[in-house]
Each structure stands twice: as C-alpha cells, then as structure tokens.
Amino acid sequence: MPDILTSAAQVGAHHRIQQRTVGVLAAGQVLGGLGMGAAVSMGALLVTDVTGSASWSGMAATSNTLGAALFAIPLALLARRRGRRVSMASGAVIAAVGALGVAGWAAAGNAVLVLASLIVMGAGTALGFQARFAATDLATKERQGRDLSLVVWATTIGAVVGPNLAEPGEALGHALRLPEFTGGFVIAGVAQLLGAALYFASLRPDPLLLAIEAAPAPAHNETTSERPSGGFAILRRNSGARRAVITIALSHAVMVALMGMTPVHLTSHGASLTVVGVTISLHVAGMYGFSPLFGILADRAGGHVAVLVGQALLATALLVAAFGANDAVTVTASLILLGLGWSATTVAGSAMLSAALPVEQRAPVQGVSDFVMNIVGAAGGALAGPILTGIGFGGLATSLLLLVVSVSALQIRAVRSDSKPTKAPTPPRELPRARYARYAREV
C-alpha cells in the first residue's frame, strides 16, 4: 500500500509540474513570437535593401532557417546534459545578440554581417521548436499532442501582433537613427532577452532531467551502453522516428519557400507594408492559432490522419497561390491555408516523433529533427528567390506540390504497412535449451 500511495503522489506531482512547465513554455513563446514576428516580415525587405538586389531577398528566410539548423543540435545536446532551462535560456540570449546585430550591421551597411546576424538570430527559431518538444517531456502518452500544441498555440499571440509592429518598429528605428526595416529587430532582441530571463528563472524543476530520472530502467537485454546515443544513429534504427523527421522537414520547406517570397511578391505588385504585415499575421495565425485542434486530432485519430489533413491543406494553399498570384486577397488566403497545413503536419509529426522514442533518446533525436527540418527549409528558401525571379510566384507554388505529394505517399505507405498483421517470431528449433530459454525471455 505505501508503494501505491507513493506512486500516486509522484504521478500527481509530475502532473502539477507539467502544467506549470507548459505555462512557462507558453509565456516564453509569446515573447519569442512577438520578437520573431516583428522581424520576419521585414527580413526580406531589409536584405533586398542592403544588397540592392531582389534576388537575394530569399536569403533572409534562408539565413534564419540555416541558423535554426546550426543551433538545433548544440542546444539539444545542452538540454540533454544541463536540462531544458539552461538550453532554452542560452538560445534566447544568442537570438537576442543576433537580432541586435542585424540592426547594428545594417546601420554600418555591411550586408555580409547582416546575413551572418540573421543566422545567429536563427537560435530563436531553434528555441521555439525545442519548446514544443519540452512540452512532451512529462506529458502522458494520451496528452502529448495536446500539450505540445498548446505551446505551439501560445506563439500566436506574439507572432500575430509582431508583423503588425512593422510601422511602429520603423518609428522606433528612426528614433534610434537606424536604417529602414531595422526597428523590428530591436523589438525582437528585447523580447528574446525577456524570454531568457523567464526560462532561467521559472523552468524549475527541469522537465527533461526529471523525466529522465523518473524513466524506468532499461530491460536487461538492452542496456544503456548498448543503445545508440547519437541522434543520427538512433534514427537509422528507428523507422517511425525517421518517417516523422522526413515529414516535418519537407513540409517545413514548403512553408518557408512560399512564405518567404510573399512579402517580395506583394510589394513588387504595389502592396503597402501594412498589407504585407496583415498577410504575414494571418499566415502566422494559421500556423499557430488552431494547433490545439490538430493536437487533439493527432491524439484521438492518430498522427498519420493529422499529417494527411495537413498535406491536403498545403496542397490547397499552393493551388490557390498558383491560380491567384496576382490578387493580394487570394495570396493572403493561400498563406492562411499554408499556415494551417504546416500546423497540422508539424504538431502531428512532432508528437509522432516523441512517441516513437524513449525519453532518454528524445533530446538528441529532436535536435537532429530540427537540424534536418531547417537545413531542408533553408534549401527551399534559397531556391525560392531564383525560382520566383524565373517563373513567378505561381510557378513557385506549383513546383512545391512535388514535396506535398512525396510526404502524402510516405504517410499512406506507413498506414498500409501498420495495418498489416504481424506474426510473432518463431525461435529456431536447433537452439540448445539454455539459448532457447534466453531467446524466449528476450522476445
């Protein structure tokens, strides 16, 4: 009886810690989203201004995405060794340095260091992606998708308001005697510093360290020393985790490529900064605002279903963009659908990734997942600029359909594979009795 009571008390304590952790992560995402949202709508315009060429405009999203990729694995390894609190606070400080560096180097007229600072600022994006996984550290299996999606949803508040700070940001930039399109980056830097203070002060006890401590000991036939410890090594052996990583990465590339080129496309057709800000705000609302619904869908209907719903939304968004490229209202509608599709796929894919791994393997694989996702996204953003210049916004949208088809085929194949009955392994008859007994225990 005392053991049962102790176990129940422990479960209750973990539940309370999980609730508080989700609240802290959500508050941090509000601050991070505010800063990143203020900067994202100005990034492409700033790069175009400092380089003097619209062909370089895609490097804004590319640099930020590349930075997110470069910082994903180091921050994940730091989380594994020192916990989420130290990792996330460090990531926010690095992002703040990058954001303020963008404004400073733009004032100095150094385009190369502006791009380098955008890469450093990508730590904030890596931090935001790590936050969604941090929400699953202590979550029960039945609530992983829901808790993850609540943290994703919290980004809505800051990220939707952020792009609409473009004009107030410009006023701040002028007051500080900074160049055009840089005020939003000052806002981003201050918001990230506030987020760093929040994570460092409030993520106690650390959810990841507590989850690892509470995890059951490995089975006698699979000791920790025998398990692959690197994220790539784990992925090679875990097909479910590998499939989730591919799904997240390709879907992210679709979103980055189309979203990153939208401000350039709209302004080249005469749209004002206000129109660009509203369009990006609605897109970000689609990315985050309905994520709890997709989290519930993933928990109840399964991750495959939620991912396929997301791919259907992405395909619709691309078709709308392709056929309505010359109309600002239609482009805005396509960006909303793009955000919804990204949300469904990312929430479901992330929950599937966490569910496919034991807690002690999650941090390194999650870091690899974010690395791959952002490298692929960076490639998509880099290619989007020349494609936009060559075949236009509609042609860019049409070409991205190939990635959506690939992810859909991967998930449908997985559903069919999972639905096939599996046979229990039959031990070889020639095994001696002692080895047979050991074989029986292992299976």
C-alpha positions as CSV (number, residue, x, y, z in Angstrom):
1,M,0.0,0.0,0.0
2,P,2.7,2.6,0.8
3,D,4.3,1.9,-2.6
4,I,1.0,2.6,-4.3
5,L,0.5,5.8,-2.4
6,T,4.0,6.9,-3.2
7,S,3.5,6.2,-6.9
8,A,0.2,8.1,-6.9
9,A,1.8,11.1,-5.2
10,Q,4.6,11.1,-7.7
11,V,2.2,11.0,-10.6
12,G,0.3,13.9,-9.1
13,A,3.5,15.9,-8.5
14,H,4.6,15.3,-12.1
15,H,1.2,16.4,-13.4
16,R,1.4,19.7,-11.5
17,I,5.0,20.3,-12.7
18,Q,3.8,19.5,-16.3
19,Q,1.0,22.1,-16.0
20,R,3.4,24.7,-14.8
21,T,6.0,23.8,-17.4
22,V,3.5,24.2,-20.2
23,G,2.5,27.6,-18.8
24,V,6.1,28.8,-18.7
25,L,6.8,27.5,-22.2
26,A,3.7,29.2,-23.5
27,A,4.7,32.5,-21.9
28,G,8.2,32.2,-23.4
29,Q,6.6,31.5,-26.8
30,V,4.6,34.7,-26.6
31,L,7.7,36.7,-26.1
32,G,9.7,34.8,-28.8
33,G,6.8,35.0,-31.2
34,L,6.5,38.8,-30.6
35,G,10.1,39.3,-31.5
36,M,10.4,37.0,-34.4
37,G,7.1,38.1,-35.9
38,A,8.3,41.7,-35.8
39,A,11.4,40.8,-37.7
40,V,10.2,38.2,-40.2
41,S,8.0,40.5,-42.3
42,M,11.0,42.9,-42.6
43,G,13.7,40.4,-43.2
44,A,13.3,40.0,-47.0
45,L,12.9,43.7,-47.5
46,L,15.9,44.6,-45.4
47,V,18.1,42.1,-47.3
48,T,16.9,43.5,-50.6
49,D,17.7,47.0,-49.4
50,V,21.3,46.3,-48.1
51,T,22.2,44.1,-51.1
52,G,20.5,46.1,-53.7
53,S,19.0,43.0,-55.4
54,A,15.6,41.3,-55.0
55,S,17.4,38.0,-56.0
56,W,19.0,38.0,-52.5
57,S,15.7,38.5,-50.8
58,G,15.2,34.8,-50.1
59,M,18.4,34.8,-48.1
60,A,16.6,36.4,-45.2
61,A,14.4,33.4,-44.5
62,T,17.3,31.1,-45.6
63,S,19.8,32.7,-43.1
64,N,17.3,32.5,-40.2
65,T,16.4,28.9,-41.1
66,L,20.1,28.0,-41.6
67,G,20.8,29.4,-38.1
68,A,18.0,27.4,-36.6
69,A,19.6,24.3,-38.2
70,L,23.0,25.1,-36.9
71,F,21.9,25.7,-33.4
72,A,19.4,22.9,-33.1
73,I,21.8,20.1,-32.3
74,P,24.1,22.1,-29.9
75,L,21.0,23.3,-28.0
76,A,19.6,19.8,-27.9
77,L,22.9,18.4,-26.6
78,L,23.0,21.2,-24.0
79,A,19.4,20.2,-22.9
80,R,20.5,16.6,-22.6
81,R,23.4,17.5,-20.3
82,R,22.1,20.5,-18.4
83,G,18.4,20.4,-19.0
84,R,15.8,22.5,-20.8
85,R,16.2,25.5,-18.5
86,V,19.9,26.2,-19.4
87,S,19.4,25.3,-23.0
88,M,16.4,27.5,-23.7
89,A,17.7,30.5,-21.8
90,S,21.0,30.2,-23.7
91,G,19.2,30.0,-27.0
92,A,17.2,33.1,-26.2
93,V,20.3,35.1,-25.3
94,I,22.0,34.1,-28.6
95,A,18.9,35.1,-30.6
96,A,18.9,38.5,-28.9
97,V,22.5,39.1,-29.9
98,G,21.7,38.1,-33.5
99,A,18.7,40.4,-33.7
100,L,20.5,43.4,-32.3
101,G,23.4,42.6,-34.6
102,V,21.1,42.7,-37.7
103,A,20.2,46.3,-36.8
104,G,23.7,47.3,-36.0
105,W,25.3,45.9,-39.1
106,A,22.6,47.3,-41.3
107,A,23.4,50.7,-39.9
108,A,27.0,50.1,-40.8
109,G,26.0,49.0,-44.3
110,N,27.6,45.6,-44.1
111,A,25.4,43.1,-46.0
112,V,27.6,40.1,-45.2
113,L,27.4,40.6,-41.4
114,V,23.6,41.4,-41.7
115,L,23.2,37.9,-43.1
116,A,25.5,36.4,-40.5
117,S,23.5,38.1,-37.8
118,L,20.3,36.6,-39.3
119,I,21.9,33.2,-39.0
120,V,22.7,33.9,-35.3
121,M,19.2,35.1,-34.8
122,G,18.0,31.7,-36.0
123,A,18.8,30.4,-32.5
124,G,15.4,31.9,-31.5
125,T,13.7,29.7,-34.1
126,A,15.6,26.6,-32.8
127,L,14.5,27.6,-29.3
128,G,10.9,27.8,-30.4
129,F,11.0,24.4,-31.9
130,Q,12.7,22.9,-28.8
131,A,9.9,24.4,-26.7
132,R,7.3,22.2,-28.4
133,F,9.3,19.1,-27.5
134,A,9.9,20.3,-24.0
135,A,6.1,20.2,-23.6
136,T,6.2,16.4,-24.1
137,D,8.9,15.6,-21.5
138,L,6.5,14.9,-18.7
139,A,3.3,14.6,-20.7
140,T,1.3,11.3,-20.7
141,K,1.0,9.4,-23.9
142,E,-2.6,10.4,-24.2
143,R,-1.8,14.1,-24.0
144,Q,1.4,14.5,-25.9
145,G,-0.1,16.0,-28.9
146,R,-2.4,18.3,-26.9
147,D,0.3,19.7,-24.6
148,L,2.7,20.2,-27.5
149,S,0.0,22.0,-29.5
150,L,-0.8,24.3,-26.5
151,V,2.8,25.6,-26.5
152,V,2.7,26.0,-30.3
153,W,-0.6,27.9,-30.0
154,A,0.9,30.3,-27.5
155,T,3.2,31.6,-30.2
156,T,0.1,33.0,-31.9
157,I,-0.2,35.9,-29.5
158,G,3.2,37.4,-30.2
159,A,3.6,36.2,-33.7
160,V,0.3,37.7,-34.9
161,V,1.0,41.0,-33.2
162,G,4.6,41.1,-34.2
163,P,4.3,41.6,-38.0
164,N,1.9,44.5,-37.3
165,L,4.7,46.2,-35.4
166,A,6.4,46.9,-38.7
167,E,5.4,50.6,-38.8
168,P,5.8,51.2,-35.0
169,G,9.2,49.4,-35.4
170,E,10.1,51.8,-38.2
171,A,9.2,54.7,-35.9
172,L,11.5,53.2,-33.2
173,G,14.2,52.7,-35.7
174,H,14.1,56.3,-36.9
175,A,14.1,57.4,-33.2
176,L,17.3,55.4,-32.7
177,R,18.7,56.7,-36.1
178,L,18.7,53.2,-37.6
179,P,18.2,52.4,-41.3
180,E,14.8,51.5,-42.7
181,F,13.4,48.0,-41.9
182,T,15.5,47.6,-38.7
183,G,13.2,48.7,-35.9
184,G,11.5,45.3,-35.7
185,F,14.9,43.6,-35.0
186,V,15.4,45.8,-31.9
187,I,12.0,44.7,-30.7
188,A,13.0,41.1,-31.3
189,G,16.2,41.5,-29.3
190,V,14.5,42.9,-26.3
191,A,11.7,40.3,-26.4
192,Q,14.3,37.4,-26.5
193,L,16.2,38.8,-23.5
194,L,12.9,38.8,-21.5
195,G,12.3,35.3,-22.6
196,A,15.7,34.2,-21.5
197,A,15.1,35.6,-18.0
198,L,11.8,33.8,-17.9
199,Y,13.1,30.4,-18.8
200,F,16.1,30.6,-16.5
201,A,14.1,31.7,-13.5
202,S,10.9,29.5,-14.0
203,L,11.8,26.1,-15.5
204,R,12.4,24.6,-12.1
205,P,12.5,21.6,-11.7
206,D,13.8,21.0,-15.1
207,P,11.2,18.9,-17.1
208,L,13.7,16.8,-19.1
209,L,16.0,16.0,-16.3
210,L,13.0,15.0,-14.1
211,A,11.6,12.8,-16.9
212,I,14.9,11.0,-17.4
213,E,15.2,10.5,-13.7
214,A,11.7,9.0,-13.5
215,A,12.0,6.8,-16.6
216,P,12.0,3.1,-15.9
217,A,15.4,1.3,-16.1
218,P,16.2,-0.3,-19.5
219,A,15.4,-4.0,-19.9
220,H,18.2,-6.5,-19.0
221,N,18.7,-7.3,-22.7
222,E,19.1,-3.7,-23.8
223,T,21.4,-1.8,-21.6
224,T,22.0,1.9,-22.0
225,S,25.6,1.3,-23.1
226,E,24.3,-0.8,-26.0
227,R,21.9,1.8,-27.3
228,P,23.0,4.3,-30.0
229,S,23.4,7.6,-28.2
230,G,23.7,9.9,-31.3
231,G,20.6,11.3,-32.9
232,F,21.5,10.1,-36.4
233,A,22.4,6.7,-35.1
234,I,19.1,6.3,-33.4
235,L,17.2,7.4,-36.5
236,R,19.0,4.8,-38.6
237,R,17.4,2.1,-36.3
238,N,14.0,3.7,-35.7
239,S,11.9,3.8,-38.9
240,G,8.9,5.5,-37.1
241,A,11.1,8.4,-35.9
242,R,12.8,8.6,-39.3
243,R,9.5,8.9,-41.1
244,A,8.4,11.7,-38.7
245,V,11.6,13.6,-39.3
246,I,11.2,13.4,-43.1
247,T,7.5,14.5,-42.9
248,I,8.3,17.5,-40.7
249,A,11.3,18.6,-42.9
250,L,9.7,18.5,-46.3
251,S,6.5,20.2,-45.1
252,H,8.6,23.0,-43.4
253,A,10.4,23.5,-46.7
254,V,7.1,24.1,-48.5
255,M,6.1,26.7,-45.9
256,V,9.5,28.5,-45.8
257,A,9.7,28.8,-49.6
258,L,6.3,30.2,-50.2
259,M,6.0,32.4,-47.1
260,G,9.5,33.9,-47.5
261,M,8.7,35.1,-51.0
262,T,5.3,36.5,-50.3
263,P,6.5,40.0,-49.0
264,V,8.7,40.5,-52.0
265,H,5.9,39.3,-54.4
266,L,3.3,41.6,-52.8
267,T,5.5,44.7,-52.6
268,S,6.5,44.2,-56.2
269,H,2.9,44.4,-57.1
270,G,2.3,47.6,-55.2
271,A,1.2,46.4,-51.8
272,S,2.0,48.5,-48.7
273,L,3.9,47.4,-45.6
274,T,0.5,47.3,-43.8
275,V,-0.8,44.8,-46.3
276,V,2.3,42.7,-46.0
277,G,2.1,42.8,-42.2
278,V,-1.6,41.8,-42.2
279,T,-0.9,38.9,-44.7
280,I,2.0,37.6,-42.6
281,S,0.0,38.0,-39.4
282,L,-2.9,35.9,-40.8
283,H,-0.4,33.3,-42.1
284,V,1.2,33.1,-38.6
285,A,-2.3,32.8,-37.1
286,G,-2.9,29.8,-39.3
287,M,0.4,28.3,-38.2
288,Y,-0.3,28.5,-34.5
289,G,-3.9,29.6,-33.8
290,F,-5.6,26.2,-34.5
291,S,-2.8,24.0,-33.3
292,P,-4.7,22.6,-30.3
293,L,-7.3,21.2,-32.7
294,F,-4.6,19.4,-34.6
295,G,-3.1,18.2,-31.3
296,I,-6.4,16.7,-30.3
297,L,-6.9,15.2,-33.8
298,A,-3.4,13.6,-33.5
299,D,-4.1,12.1,-30.1
300,R,-7.6,10.7,-31.0
301,A,-7.3,9.8,-34.7
302,G,-3.6,9.1,-34.9
303,G,-0.7,11.1,-36.2
304,H,-1.0,9.7,-39.8
305,V,-4.5,11.1,-40.1
306,A,-3.5,14.6,-38.9
307,V,-0.5,14.7,-41.2
308,L,-2.6,13.8,-44.2
309,V,-5.1,16.5,-43.3
310,G,-2.1,18.9,-43.2
311,Q,-0.9,17.8,-46.6
312,A,-4.4,18.4,-48.0
313,L,-4.3,21.9,-46.6
314,L,-0.8,22.6,-48.0
315,A,-1.9,21.3,-51.5
316,T,-4.9,23.6,-51.4
317,A,-2.8,26.6,-50.4
318,L,-0.3,26.0,-53.3
319,L,-3.1,25.7,-55.8
320,V,-4.8,28.8,-54.6
321,A,-1.5,30.7,-54.8
322,A,-0.8,29.4,-58.2
323,F,-4.1,30.4,-59.7
324,G,-4.5,33.7,-57.8
325,A,-0.9,35.0,-57.7
326,N,-1.9,38.5,-59.0
327,D,-4.6,39.2,-56.4
328,A,-3.5,40.2,-52.9
329,V,-6.6,38.9,-51.2
330,T,-6.2,35.5,-52.8
331,V,-2.5,35.4,-51.9
332,T,-3.5,36.1,-48.3
333,A,-6.0,33.3,-48.4
334,S,-3.3,30.9,-49.7
335,L,-1.0,32.0,-46.8
336,I,-3.6,31.2,-44.2
337,L,-4.1,27.7,-45.7
338,L,-0.3,27.3,-45.8
339,G,-0.1,28.1,-42.1
340,L,-2.9,25.6,-41.3
341,G,-1.2,22.8,-43.3
342,W,2.1,23.5,-41.6
343,S,0.5,23.5,-38.2
344,A,-1.3,20.2,-38.7
345,T,1.8,18.5,-40.0
346,T,4.3,19.9,-37.5
347,V,2.1,19.2,-34.5
348,A,1.3,15.7,-35.5
349,G,4.8,14.9,-36.8
350,S,6.4,16.2,-33.6
351,A,4.0,14.1,-31.4
352,M,4.8,11.0,-33.5
353,L,8.5,11.6,-33.1
354,S,8.3,11.9,-29.3
355,A,6.0,8.8,-29.1
356,A,8.4,6.8,-31.2
357,L,11.3,7.3,-28.7
358,P,12.1,6.5,-25.1
359,V,12.6,9.7,-23.0
360,E,16.4,9.3,-22.8
361,Q,16.7,9.3,-26.6
362,R,14.4,12.2,-27.3
363,A,16.7,15.2,-26.9
364,P,19.4,14.1,-29.4
365,V,16.9,12.9,-32.0
366,Q,14.7,16.1,-31.6
367,G,17.8,18.1,-32.2
368,V,18.6,16.2,-35.3
369,S,15.0,16.6,-36.4
370,D,15.1,20.4,-36.1
371,F,18.5,20.4,-37.8
372,V,17.2,18.4,-40.8
373,M,14.0,20.4,-40.9
374,N,15.8,23.7,-41.0
375,I,18.5,22.6,-43.4
376,V,15.8,21.5,-45.8
377,G,13.9,24.7,-45.2
378,A,16.9,26.8,-45.8
379,A,17.4,25.0,-49.1
380,G,13.8,25.7,-50.0
381,G,14.2,29.4,-49.1
382,A,17.5,29.7,-51.0
383,L,15.9,28.2,-54.2
384,A,12.7,30.2,-53.8
385,G,14.3,33.5,-54.8
386,P,15.7,32.4,-58.2
387,I,12.5,30.4,-58.9
388,L,10.4,33.5,-58.1
389,T,12.6,35.6,-60.4
390,G,12.5,32.9,-63.2
391,I,8.9,31.6,-63.2
392,G,7.0,33.9,-60.9
393,F,5.0,33.3,-57.7
394,G,2.5,30.9,-59.3
395,G,5.3,28.8,-60.7
396,L,7.0,28.6,-57.3
397,A,3.7,27.4,-55.7
398,T,3.2,24.8,-58.4
399,S,6.7,23.4,-58.1
400,L,6.3,22.9,-54.3
401,L,3.4,20.5,-54.9
402,L,6.0,17.8,-55.6
403,L,7.1,17.9,-51.9
404,V,3.5,17.6,-50.7
405,V,2.9,14.6,-52.9
406,S,6.0,12.9,-51.6
407,V,5.0,13.4,-47.9
408,S,1.5,12.1,-48.6
409,A,2.8,9.0,-50.3
410,L,5.2,8.3,-47.4
411,Q,2.3,8.5,-44.9
412,I,-0.1,6.4,-46.9
413,R,2.6,3.8,-47.3
414,A,3.1,3.8,-43.5
415,V,-0.6,3.5,-42.8
416,R,-0.8,0.4,-45.1
417,S,2.3,-1.1,-43.5
418,D,0.9,-0.6,-40.0
419,S,-2.4,-2.2,-40.9
420,K,-0.8,-5.4,-42.0
421,P,-0.9,-8.2,-39.3
422,T,2.5,-9.1,-37.9
423,K,3.5,-12.6,-37.0
424,A,5.2,-13.5,-33.7
425,P,8.8,-14.5,-34.3
426,T,9.4,-18.3,-34.3
427,P,12.5,-19.4,-32.5
428,P,14.9,-21.7,-34.5
429,R,14.4,-25.3,-33.5
430,E,18.1,-26.0,-33.4
431,L,18.8,-23.7,-30.5
432,P,20.0,-25.5,-27.4
433,R,17.7,-25.5,-24.4
434,A,19.6,-22.8,-22.5
435,R,19.8,-20.5,-25.5
436,Y,16.2,-21.2,-26.3
437,A,15.2,-20.0,-22.8
438,R,17.2,-16.8,-23.2
439,Y,15.7,-16.2,-26.6
440,A,12.2,-16.7,-25.1
441,R,12.9,-14.1,-22.4
442,E,14.2,-11.6,-25.0
443,V,11.1,-11.8,-27.2
